[in-house]
Each structure stands twice: as C-alpha cells, then as structure tokens.
C-alpha cells in the first residue's frame, strides 16, 4: 500500500490535482465519517497524498466534523483510522463510486481524457 502512495506522490507532482467546489460540497453533505454527527460545520477533509505547501486532490476527501477533522490532523491518518476503526482510502473509493453513479463521471475526468 505504501508503494502505491509513493508512486502516487510522484504522479502528483506531474499532474495538477483536481479542484472541484461541487464535489467538496457533495462530500460535506454526508455525516462525519468518524463520529457520525450531522452538524452543519462538516468539512471535506483532504487525506490523499500531498506535498509541502500543497493540498491533496479534492477527490481524496472524506466528510468530517470540525472536531474530527482537527483530530485527524493531530493524530495522523493511521492512528485516526485505528482509533475509529475506519479505512479512509476505502471510504474515498466508495464516495467516488457513488458520485460517478449519480453524476456520470468524476470532476476532472474530461481534462484527463484530452
């Protein structure tokens, strides 16, 4: 799994990450992935590969309340996943699949095909 992220990190530098306010708003419409709260102050927490001064692609996000989002950053992804018994990358895949079924494609796919 770590080898995949190493490859993805190299690709990240070569490919401009997708930015999609519509996708982020859609992700924020779900309850928090960790505690299940449906408070209005949910974030789209970026958890994908990123570099110094760079944010992960908007497609690598999960819904998180502000408290859990901050906890994710403090603890790091692995400890956060272990504490809450979740797999963030599986959740990202499921969100992307659901979005594709609803809207026909992921944001940025038309640019990648060109």
C-alpha positions, 0 to 999 in steps of 0.5 A: 500500500505504501508503494502505491502512495509513493508512486502516487506522490510522484504522479502528483507532482506531474499532474495538477490535482483536481479542484472541484467546489461541487464535489467538496460540497457533495462530500460535506453533505454526508455525516462525519465519517468518524463520529457520525454527527450531522452538524452543519460545520462538516468539512471535506477533509483532504487525506490523499497524498500531498506535498509541502505547501500543497493540498491533496486532490479534492477527490481524496476527501472524506466528510468530517466534523470540525472536531474530527477533522482537527483530530485527524490532523493531530493524530495522523491518518493511521492512528485516526483510522485505528482509533475509529476503526475506519479505512479512509482510502476505502471510504474515498473509493466508495464516495467516488463510486457513488458520485460517478453513479449519480453524476456520470463521471468524476470532476476532472475526468474530461481534462484527463481524457484530452 
